[in-house]
Amino acid sequence: TVMVTDGGVFTLKGGTIESIKNYTVGVYGSTTPGADPIESKVFIEGGYQIGPEGGPGVFGNGAYLKVSDGVIVGTDNAAVAGNGTNDASTTYGGTAIDIAGGTIIGHIVSSGYIACGIYHPQAGALNISGGTIYADGGVGVLMRGGTLDMTGGTVIASGSSQGKVG
């Protein structure tokens, strides 16, 4: 629904963003291996986001997301997500995500899959200092790459860690 690229900045302070098929907001840094970072930034300071793949997706070197308020809902995957692709032609690592507030909710409807509040498979930093992360039928935070620094906030998960993601 909203795509932030090439050093752009997007701030959501209120209102609703709904995606029918994918993420509500995509923020892209550099996805070319070895290239300099491209600092594209998204700030979620309020509002409501809902989409099947989730709310914000964070991809590439220099991509940044900060959530300080609002509600983000993924109806059939993770509410906040990255992508772990790292090969000769594309790399989605080098991201930074700060969760300082708000409510992040992941649901799942696809059989054989699990929900995630936050799915972090890429090289990059995930910092959680506040907010509530909830996964209905899955795991609150799934780290498959990068580093997690959690100093606050609440993570609630109901369900299993068994199943596919994505």
C-alpha positions in Angstrom: 0.0 0.0 0.0 2.9 2.4 0.9 6.4 1.9 -0.5 9.4 3.9 0.9 12.6 3.7 -1.2 15.6 5.7 -2.3 16.1 7.5 1.0 12.5 8.4 1.5 10.9 9.0 4.9 7.3 8.1 5.8 5.6 8.9 9.1 2.2 7.5 10.1 0.5 9.5 12.9 -3.1 8.4 12.5 -5.6 6.9 10.2 -5.9 3.4 8.7 -3.7 1.6 6.1 -5.1 -1.7 4.8 -3.5 -4.0 2.3 -5.6 -6.7 0.6 -2.7 -8.9 -0.6 0.6 -8.0 1.0 2.4 -5.7 3.5 0.8 -2.3 4.5 4.2 -0.5 4.3 7.4 -1.6 2.6 10.7 0.2 3.5 13.6 -0.6 1.2 17.3 0.2 1.7 20.0 -1.1 -0.7 19.3 -4.7 -1.9 22.4 -4.9 -4.0 25.2 -7.0 -2.4 28.2 -4.8 -1.4 26.5 -1.5 -2.3 26.4 1.5 0.1 23.4 1.6 2.4 20.3 3.6 1.3 18.7 5.1 4.4 15.0 4.8 3.9 12.9 5.3 7.0 9.4 4.6 8.4 8.1 6.0 11.7 4.8 4.6 13.1 3.6 7.0 15.7 -0.1 6.1 15.7 -2.9 4.7 13.5 -4.0 1.3 12.5 -2.5 -1.1 9.9 -3.9 -4.4 8.8 -2.7 -6.8 6.0 -2.4 -10.5 5.2 1.4 -10.5 5.1 1.4 -8.0 7.9 2.2 -4.4 8.6 5.6 -3.0 7.8 8.1 -5.1 5.9 11.8 -4.0 6.3 14.2 -4.9 3.5 17.8 -4.0 2.6 20.8 -2.3 3.9 19.8 1.0 5.5 16.1 0.3 5.8 14.8 1.6 9.2 11.5 1.1 11.0 10.5 2.7 14.4 7.2 1.8 16.0 6.3 4.1 19.0 2.5 3.8 18.9 -0.4 2.5 16.9 -1.8 -0.9 16.2 -0.3 -3.3 13.5 -2.1 -6.5 12.6 -1.0 -9.3 10.3 -4.0 -11.5 9.5 -2.1 -14.4 7.9 1.6 -14.1 8.8 3.8 -11.8 10.8 2.7 -8.3 11.9 6.3 -6.9 11.3 8.7 -8.7 9.1 12.0 -8.8 7.2 13.4 -11.1 4.5 16.4 -13.3 4.9 17.4 -13.5 1.2 21.2 -13.2 0.9 22.6 -14.4 -2.4 24.8 -13.2 -5.3 22.2 -10.8 -6.7 20.1 -9.7 -3.7 20.6 -9.1 0.0 17.9 -7.9 2.4 20.1 -7.6 5.4 21.5 -4.5 7.1 18.2 -3.4 8.5 17.3 -1.7 11.9 14.0 -2.0 13.6 13.1 -0.2 16.9 9.9 -1.2 18.7 9.4 1.4 21.5 5.6 1.2 21.9 2.3 0.3 20.2 0.6 -3.0 19.7 1.8 -5.6 17.2 -0.6 -8.6 16.6 0.1 -11.6 14.3 -2.7 -14.0 13.3 -2.6 -17.1 11.0 -5.3 -18.8 8.9 -3.2 -20.8 6.5 -3.0 -24.5 7.5 0.4 -25.8 8.5 1.7 -22.3 9.2 2.3 -20.3 12.4 1.8 -16.6 13.2 4.6 -14.3 14.3 4.4 -11.0 16.0 7.8 -10.1 14.5 9.6 -12.2 12.0 13.3 -11.3 11.7 15.3 -13.6 9.4 17.7 -11.0 8.1 21.1 -9.7 9.2 20.3 -6.5 11.2 19.3 -5.2 14.6 15.9 -5.6 16.3 15.6 -3.5 19.4 12.5 -3.8 21.7 12.1 -1.3 24.5 8.3 -1.1 24.9 5.0 -2.0 23.4 3.0 -5.3 23.3 3.8 -8.0 20.8 1.1 -10.7 20.5 1.0 -13.8 18.3 -2.3 -15.7 18.0 -1.3 -19.3 17.1 2.5 -18.9 17.0 5.5 -17.1 18.4 5.9 -13.5 19.5 9.4 -12.9 18.1 11.0 -15.3 15.6 14.8 -14.5 15.1 16.5 -16.4 12.3 19.2 -13.8 11.7 20.6 -10.6 13.2 20.6 -9.5 16.8 17.8 -8.9 19.3 18.2 -6.4 22.2 15.1 -6.4 24.4 15.0 -4.1 27.4 11.3 -3.7 27.8 7.9 -4.4 26.4 5.6 -7.5 26.6 5.6 -10.6 24.4 2.5 -12.8 24.5 2.2 -15.9 22.3 -0.5 -18.6 22.2 0.1 -21.6 20.1 3.0 -23.6 18.9 6.5 -23.0 17.5 5.9 -25.9 15.1 4.9 -25.0 11.5 6.0 -23.0 8.5 6.4 -19.2 8.4 5.9 -17.0 5.4 
